[in-house]
Amino acid sequence: MKQKAFCILSSLFILLLIICSCAKDHGNYQYQEINRLEIQNDKGGNFEGSRIIVDKNENINIAPKIAGTLQQVNDKDLNFWWILEQDTISTDKQLRINSGSLLPGKYVGKFIVLDKQTGLTYSFTFEVLVLASVGTGSYVLTENELNQTKLFMFSRDSSKAPVSISGFDKGSFGTKPVNLEVSYNVQTDSSFDYKRLLIVTEQGEYPMIALDFNTLGTSFVIPSSGTIPNDKLLKPTYYQSDHFSSLNVDKFDGIVLIGGKCYNFKDGLFSGDSYWQDPLDYNFGEKDVIYTGSSQLKGYFISGYDSKNGLIRVFDNGLTGGGLYWNNSDDKQYFPYLTEGKTSMAIATIDDHQPTWFYLLKEGNLVGLLETTSRGLSPERLEVIYFNESEILANGKGFILKDDYWYFALERTIYRFPKRELIFQPYLTLPEDETGDIVSFKFAVNNKSEGNKIGIATYKDNAVQQKKGSFYLYDFDSKSLERKSLFEMDRAVDMRICY
């Protein structure tokens, strides 16, 4: 009976609470909107996730823009903290520091604002990248009269002087520079995120040295000894990165030539001579070999001019199908009467979804252009496009095939001609400023949008200046000169234009 009465009382109490809670609240409350802060970076953009890129010893100046949602804010009512890697570096509204106190690299920062009127705190994360290099710009690999290697870097800001380095944390670069390469990730169709630089020299304790693109810190080194099987020394005269592999975005897998023989470089390891079983004992000279440009085949084939036998040769790449030390099984020899006794001027490849190469050969002033044709996805035969006498072509330098045109340099002019025709004409001529003849030129790695540029290097042997090399940067489409640095570097061997 008591338990029943307790249950009734409990039910009445709960019902009373429900009724009371549903009663209309007649309280006299006043609601007030808060004057919140809107904070932007000094360019009026979103502060969160912003990135500040500065050269070493350059000033970092950030002047944030702060406004209230209801009314203007007095800076006296705000407290500021600038934090870089857990260290408070400033308590002023505007950040003013010199990057000279920071080692090259990436730093995560926070900008914190306390509004003393409302008690609200605002926090934004940003990044500071201190460069040892020049970031996006032009990189030129050079050698002096003693064949010593130096890397010259030209900022996209033409008002800044070039920066140069001649070594890394283990010592100086080797001598007789061979190639300069860059790795990157493609962020968008017209935006590249450059990762590393690779410097290749023929001589030296470390013939292959990879550096961080921004900080120039050592990424990896490949020593000359203990690298190649059978105690062969690594003394490359040529290197090509396999850009056609979809797995090769930030890697330097590729091939090198040593004594005219091909050695594959993959995942930091070298093979022996990839085609040691060739019955003709091929020899590609110092640099006469290239991967196929077929995006479908991903560099499955290589082709080169075998100067020992006077033949154009085609091999598989030495990697596919059998691992690192796999040897060739597909070797074709074409028309020795057309190729024997010739000198290779250039070999180029295009991306037409099948293995296609173009070969420029010469004998005296007689210049020949030949092209492979394919059946399915396999090279089939060689076709002669033309053999003609041309003193200008025969003396040209640095032949590059780009967008259906060949480009080459002679004296101070860049010429071009269609890839299957011998009709050349001047494309771009340097100003007459007594800097010598063109010794090297390259198109931008990223040839889209604003990155479509061409870098040109000249050298004057009898210049009175200490540095005898000069550098020019042009917009490729408009042919407008964007930078001219006269007598500020050594003789160019190779370059990469990174925009």
matplotlib code that plots the C-alpha trace (Angstrom):
import matplotlib.pyplot as plt

x = [0.0, 2.9, 4.6, 1.5, 1.1, 4.8, 4.3, 1.3, 3.2, 6.2, 4.0, 2.3, 5.7, 7.0, 3.7, 4.1, 7.7, 6.5, 3.8, 6.1, 8.7, 6.2, 5.1, 5.9, 9.1, 8.3, 11.8, 13.2, 16.5, 18.8, 20.8, 23.9, 25.8, 29.6, 32.0, 34.0, 37.3, 37.9, 41.7, 43.3, 46.9, 48.7, 47.4, 43.8, 43.6, 42.8, 45.5, 44.9, 47.2, 49.1, 52.7, 55.6, 58.6, 61.8, 65.4, 68.1, 68.9, 65.7, 63.3, 60.0, 57.3, 53.7, 51.1, 47.8, 44.5, 42.1, 38.5, 35.5, 32.1, 30.3, 32.7, 36.4, 38.8, 41.5, 44.8, 45.3, 42.4, 44.3, 47.2, 49.3, 51.6, 53.7, 54.9, 57.4, 58.0, 56.8, 59.0, 57.4, 59.2, 57.1, 54.2, 53.7, 50.8, 53.2, 55.8, 59.2, 62.2, 65.2, 65.4, 69.1, 68.5, 66.7, 68.3, 66.9, 63.8, 60.1, 58.7, 55.1, 53.9, 50.9, 49.4, 47.3, 45.1, 43.3, 40.5, 40.5, 37.1, 35.3, 37.7, 37.8, 41.0, 41.7, 44.4, 45.8, 48.4, 50.8, 54.1, 57.4, 59.8, 63.4, 65.2, 68.8, 68.1, 66.0, 62.9, 61.1, 63.6, 66.5, 69.2, 72.4, 75.1, 78.5, 82.2, 85.2, 88.5, 89.6, 86.3, 85.2, 81.4, 79.3, 75.5, 74.2, 70.7, 68.7, 65.6, 62.4, 62.9, 65.3, 66.5, 68.2, 71.8, 72.4, 73.3, 75.8, 77.1, 80.1, 79.5, 77.3, 77.7, 80.2, 82.5, 82.8, 80.9, 82.9, 84.5, 83.4, 79.7, 77.4, 73.7, 71.3, 67.9, 64.9, 62.1, 58.6, 55.0, 52.3, 49.8, 47.6, 48.0, 50.1, 51.5, 54.5, 55.8, 59.6, 61.2, 64.8, 67.8, 70.3, 73.8, 75.7, 79.5, 81.9, 84.6, 84.5, 83.9, 80.2, 79.2, 75.5, 74.3, 70.6, 69.7, 66.4, 65.0, 64.4, 66.9, 69.7, 70.1, 71.5, 68.9, 71.1, 74.6, 75.9, 79.6, 81.9, 83.2, 81.2, 78.1, 78.3, 78.7, 82.1, 84.0, 83.4, 83.7, 80.8, 82.0, 79.0, 79.3, 75.5, 72.4, 68.7, 65.8, 62.9, 60.2, 57.8, 57.2, 54.0, 55.7, 58.6, 57.3, 59.9, 62.5, 65.6, 65.4, 67.0, 70.1, 73.7, 76.4, 79.8, 82.3, 79.4, 77.6, 74.1, 73.6, 70.2, 69.7, 66.6, 65.7, 69.2, 70.8, 72.8, 72.7, 75.7, 75.9, 72.3, 73.1, 76.3, 75.1, 74.9, 76.9, 77.9, 79.3, 77.4, 78.8, 76.6, 79.5, 79.1, 75.4, 73.7, 70.8, 67.2, 64.0, 60.9, 58.5, 55.4, 53.3, 51.6, 54.8, 56.3, 59.8, 59.8, 62.3, 65.5, 67.2, 70.6, 73.3, 75.9, 79.0, 81.2, 79.1, 77.6, 74.1, 70.9, 69.9, 66.7, 66.7, 64.1, 64.9, 66.7, 64.2, 60.8, 60.0, 63.0, 64.0, 67.0, 69.6, 67.5, 69.1, 67.8, 65.7, 64.6, 67.4, 67.0, 69.6, 68.6, 70.2, 73.9, 74.7, 72.7, 74.2, 77.7, 80.4, 78.1, 78.2, 75.1, 73.9, 70.7, 68.1, 64.6, 61.4, 57.7, 54.6, 52.4, 51.4, 53.9, 57.7, 58.9, 62.4, 64.0, 67.7, 69.8, 73.1, 75.8, 78.9, 80.7, 77.9, 75.6, 72.8, 70.2, 66.9, 65.6, 62.5, 61.4, 58.0, 56.2, 53.9, 51.5, 53.7, 56.9, 59.5, 59.5, 61.7, 63.6, 62.5, 64.7, 63.0, 65.9, 69.6, 70.7, 73.8, 73.5, 76.4, 74.2, 72.6, 75.9, 77.4, 74.3, 74.4, 71.9, 69.2, 65.9, 62.6, 59.6, 56.0, 56.6, 59.7, 63.4, 65.4, 69.1, 71.7, 74.3, 76.4, 73.8, 70.7, 68.1, 66.8, 63.9, 62.4, 59.5, 60.2, 59.9, 61.1, 64.4, 63.1, 64.8, 64.6, 65.8, 63.4, 65.2, 68.4, 70.2, 71.0, 74.5, 76.2, 79.5, 78.9, 80.0, 78.1, 75.3, 76.7, 73.4, 69.7, 66.7, 62.9, 61.1, 60.3, 56.7, 55.8, 52.3, 50.9, 53.5, 56.1, 56.5, 60.1, 63.5, 66.8, 69.9, 73.6, 76.5, 80.2, 83.1, 86.5, 88.5, 86.3, 88.3, 85.7, 86.4, 83.2, 82.9, 79.4, 76.1, 72.4, 69.3, 65.6, 62.9, 59.2, 58.9, 55.7, 56.3, 60.1, 60.3, 63.5, 62.8, 66.3, 69.8, 72.8, 76.0, 79.4, 78.0, 78.7, 81.0, 80.5, 77.0, 76.8, 73.1, 70.2, 66.7, 64.1, 61.7, 58.5]
y = [0.0, 2.4, 1.5, 2.3, 5.7, 6.5, 5.8, 8.1, 10.9, 10.5, 10.6, 13.8, 15.4, 14.6, 16.0, 19.2, 19.6, 19.2, 21.8, 24.3, 23.8, 24.6, 27.8, 31.0, 32.8, 36.5, 37.4, 40.7, 39.7, 41.9, 40.3, 42.0, 41.1, 40.6, 42.7, 39.8, 40.3, 39.7, 39.1, 38.9, 38.7, 41.8, 41.0, 40.8, 37.1, 34.3, 34.2, 30.5, 28.3, 31.2, 30.7, 33.2, 32.5, 34.4, 34.2, 33.7, 37.0, 38.6, 40.5, 39.0, 41.7, 40.8, 43.5, 41.8, 43.6, 43.6, 44.9, 44.4, 43.0, 45.9, 48.7, 49.5, 48.0, 49.9, 48.1, 49.0, 46.6, 43.7, 41.5, 39.8, 36.8, 35.6, 32.1, 30.1, 26.5, 27.1, 30.2, 33.6, 35.9, 39.0, 40.6, 43.5, 43.6, 43.7, 41.0, 42.4, 39.9, 39.0, 35.4, 35.4, 33.9, 31.0, 28.0, 27.2, 25.1, 25.1, 26.6, 26.3, 29.5, 30.8, 34.3, 34.7, 37.7, 38.3, 40.9, 42.2, 43.8, 40.6, 38.0, 36.2, 34.7, 34.1, 31.8, 31.3, 28.8, 29.9, 28.6, 30.3, 28.8, 30.1, 29.4, 28.7, 28.5, 31.1, 28.9, 29.1, 30.5, 29.5, 27.0, 26.8, 24.1, 25.5, 24.7, 26.9, 26.6, 23.9, 21.9, 22.7, 22.6, 25.4, 25.8, 29.3, 30.2, 33.2, 34.4, 35.2, 38.6, 40.1, 42.8, 40.1, 39.0, 35.4, 33.0, 30.2, 27.1, 24.9, 22.1, 20.5, 19.3, 16.6, 18.8, 20.3, 19.1, 16.8, 18.1, 17.8, 18.5, 16.4, 17.0, 18.9, 17.4, 18.4, 16.4, 17.7, 17.0, 18.3, 20.2, 21.5, 21.6, 24.8, 24.5, 22.4, 21.7, 21.3, 18.9, 18.1, 19.0, 16.3, 17.3, 14.8, 15.0, 12.7, 13.0, 13.2, 11.2, 11.7, 11.9, 12.1, 14.5, 15.3, 18.5, 19.8, 22.2, 25.0, 24.5, 22.8, 20.3, 17.0, 14.5, 11.6, 11.0, 8.2, 7.5, 6.7, 3.5, 0.5, 1.5, -0.5, -4.3, -5.8, -2.9, -0.6, 3.1, 5.4, 8.0, 9.0, 11.0, 11.2, 10.8, 10.8, 10.6, 8.4, 11.1, 8.7, 6.5, 7.4, 6.1, 8.5, 11.8, 12.6, 10.1, 10.1, 6.6, 6.6, 5.6, 6.7, 6.1, 5.0, 4.2, 4.1, 1.4, 1.7, 1.3, 1.5, 3.5, 2.5, 3.1, 4.1, 1.1, 0.6, -2.4, -3.7, -3.1, -3.7, -5.1, -7.0, -9.9, -7.8, -9.7, -6.5, -5.0, -1.7, 1.7, 4.8, 7.2, 9.9, 10.8, 9.2, 7.3, 8.2, 6.6, 6.3, 9.2, 7.0, 7.7, 4.3, 2.4, 4.4, 4.4, 0.6, 1.1, 3.0, 3.8, 5.2, 5.7, 2.9, 4.7, 1.6, -0.3, 2.7, 1.6, 2.9, 0.5, -0.2, -2.1, -2.6, -0.4, -3.2, -3.0, -4.2, -7.9, -9.2, -6.9, -4.7, -6.9, -8.0, -7.9, -7.0, -9.3, -6.9, -5.4, -4.1, -2.8, -0.5, 0.5, 0.5, 2.2, 5.3, 5.4, 4.0, 6.6, 9.3, 11.5, 11.7, 15.3, 14.6, 12.0, 13.0, 11.2, 12.3, 11.1, 9.6, 6.4, 4.3, 4.1, 6.9, 8.5, 11.0, 10.9, 13.8, 12.5, 14.2, 13.6, 16.8, 19.2, 16.4, 16.3, 13.5, 13.2, 9.7, 8.4, 5.1, 3.7, 1.1, -1.8, -1.8, -1.1, -2.3, -0.5, -1.8, 0.1, 3.3, 5.9, 8.6, 12.0, 13.7, 13.9, 17.4, 19.7, 22.4, 24.2, 26.0, 22.8, 20.9, 23.5, 23.9, 23.1, 21.9, 20.4, 20.2, 18.9, 20.8, 21.0, 19.7, 22.0, 21.4, 24.2, 24.7, 27.4, 28.9, 31.9, 34.2, 33.0, 30.3, 28.7, 26.3, 24.0, 21.6, 18.2, 16.5, 19.3, 21.0, 24.6, 26.5, 30.1, 32.3, 32.3, 34.5, 36.5, 37.8, 41.6, 42.6, 43.0, 41.3, 38.3, 35.6, 32.8, 30.6, 27.5, 26.1, 26.8, 25.0, 25.5, 25.6, 22.4, 23.6, 25.1, 26.1, 29.5, 31.9, 29.1, 29.0, 30.4, 29.8, 30.2, 31.0, 31.0, 32.5, 32.4, 34.6, 33.0, 36.2, 38.3, 40.5, 39.9, 37.3, 35.4, 34.9, 33.5, 35.3, 34.3, 35.5, 34.6, 35.1, 34.6, 31.9, 33.1, 36.8, 36.6, 39.4, 39.6, 39.2, 38.9, 39.6, 38.8, 39.6, 38.1, 36.7, 33.0, 30.3, 28.4, 26.7, 22.9, 22.4, 24.3, 23.9, 26.7, 26.1, 28.2]
z = [0.0, 0.9, -2.4, -4.4, -2.7, -3.4, -7.1, -7.3, -5.6, -7.9, -11.0, -9.7, -9.1, -12.6, -14.1, -12.1, -13.4, -17.0, -16.6, -15.0, -17.7, -20.4, -18.9, -20.9, -19.8, -19.2, -18.2, -19.4, -21.3, -23.4, -26.3, -27.6, -30.8, -30.4, -32.4, -33.9, -35.6, -39.3, -39.8, -43.2, -44.4, -45.7, -49.2, -48.1, -48.4, -45.9, -43.2, -42.3, -44.3, -46.0, -47.0, -46.8, -49.0, -48.3, -49.3, -46.6, -44.9, -46.4, -44.1, -43.2, -43.1, -42.4, -41.7, -41.0, -41.8, -38.8, -38.8, -36.6, -37.8, -36.1, -35.6, -35.9, -33.5, -31.5, -31.6, -27.9, -27.1, -28.7, -27.7, -30.4, -30.4, -33.4, -32.7, -34.9, -34.0, -30.4, -30.0, -29.6, -32.0, -31.7, -29.7, -32.2, -34.6, -37.6, -37.8, -38.7, -38.5, -40.6, -41.9, -41.3, -37.8, -39.4, -41.1, -44.6, -44.3, -43.6, -40.3, -39.0, -37.4, -35.5, -35.3, -32.2, -31.4, -28.1, -28.1, -24.5, -25.0, -25.8, -24.3, -27.7, -29.0, -32.7, -34.0, -37.5, -38.8, -41.5, -43.0, -43.5, -46.1, -45.9, -49.1, -49.6, -53.3, -55.3, -55.4, -58.7, -61.2, -63.4, -62.4, -64.5, -64.1, -65.1, -65.2, -65.1, -67.0, -64.5, -65.1, -61.6, -61.1, -59.8, -59.7, -60.5, -59.5, -60.9, -59.1, -61.0, -59.5, -62.0, -59.6, -57.4, -58.1, -58.9, -56.1, -56.6, -54.7, -55.5, -52.9, -50.3, -46.7, -47.7, -49.7, -53.2, -56.3, -58.6, -61.9, -65.5, -64.9, -67.1, -66.3, -64.1, -63.4, -61.3, -59.8, -59.2, -58.4, -60.8, -58.7, -61.5, -65.3, -65.0, -61.4, -60.5, -57.0, -57.5, -55.1, -55.7, -57.9, -59.2, -60.1, -62.2, -62.8, -64.5, -61.9, -58.2, -55.0, -55.4, -59.1, -58.3, -55.7, -55.0, -53.1, -51.7, -54.3, -51.7, -48.9, -50.9, -48.1, -49.2, -50.1, -51.2, -52.7, -55.0, -54.5, -57.4, -55.9, -54.6, -56.6, -59.8, -59.9, -60.6, -59.0, -61.9, -61.1, -61.6, -64.2, -66.1, -69.4, -69.7, -67.5, -68.4, -66.0, -66.9, -67.0, -68.8, -65.8, -63.9, -60.7, -61.2, -59.9, -57.2, -58.2, -60.4, -61.9, -65.3, -67.3, -67.4, -70.0, -68.8, -71.6, -74.1, -72.1, -70.5, -66.8, -65.2, -62.0, -60.0, -56.4, -55.6, -57.1, -60.3, -62.7, -64.5, -68.3, -69.2, -72.7, -72.0, -74.2, -77.3, -80.0, -81.7, -78.4, -78.8, -77.9, -77.5, -77.1, -74.6, -74.9, -77.8, -76.2, -75.1, -73.8, -76.0, -75.5, -75.6, -72.6, -73.1, -73.0, -70.1, -71.4, -72.3, -75.1, -75.5, -78.8, -79.6, -82.2, -81.9, -83.1, -82.9, -85.5, -87.3, -86.5, -85.0, -82.3, -80.3, -77.0, -74.3, -71.3, -69.5, -66.5, -67.7, -67.3, -65.5, -62.7, -62.2, -64.0, -66.9, -70.3, -73.8, -75.9, -78.7, -80.8, -84.3, -86.7, -89.6, -92.9, -92.2, -95.5, -94.3, -90.8, -91.1, -90.7, -89.5, -86.4, -84.2, -83.7, -81.7, -80.9, -79.9, -79.1, -79.1, -77.3, -80.0, -78.0, -79.9, -79.9, -82.2, -82.4, -84.7, -85.4, -86.8, -88.3, -90.3, -92.3, -93.1, -94.1, -95.2, -92.6, -92.4, -90.5, -90.0, -88.1, -86.8, -87.6, -85.5, -85.9, -82.9, -79.9, -81.3, -83.5, -87.0, -89.4, -90.1, -92.7, -94.2, -94.2, -95.9, -96.5, -97.5, -97.5, -94.9, -93.3, -90.8, -89.6, -89.5, -87.2, -85.0, -81.3, -78.7, -80.9, -79.0, -80.4, -78.9, -80.0, -83.6, -84.1, -83.9, -82.2, -82.4, -81.7, -83.9, -82.8, -81.1, -82.8, -82.0, -85.2, -85.7, -88.4, -88.6, -87.3, -90.7, -93.0, -93.6, -93.8, -90.9, -90.0, -87.2, -84.2, -81.6, -81.8, -78.7, -78.5, -79.6, -76.2, -76.9, -74.6, -77.0, -78.7, -77.3, -75.5, -74.0, -74.0, -72.5, -72.4, -69.1, -67.4, -67.0, -70.4, -69.5, -68.6, -67.3, -67.2, -70.9, -71.0, -72.6, -70.9, -73.0, -71.9, -73.8, -73.2, -74.4, -74.2, -74.4, -72.1, -69.7, -66.9, -64.2, -65.2, -68.9, -69.0, -69.4, -69.0, -70.7, -69.9, -72.6, -72.6, -75.3, -76.9, -77.0, -77.4, -74.8, -72.7, -69.0, -67.6, -68.7, -66.5, -68.2, -67.2, -63.9, -64.3, -65.7, -68.9, -68.9, -69.4, -68.6, -67.1, -65.8, -66.0, -63.1, -63.1]

ax = plt.figure().add_subplot(projection="3d")
ax.plot(x, y, z, "-o")
ax.set_aspect("equal")
plt.show()
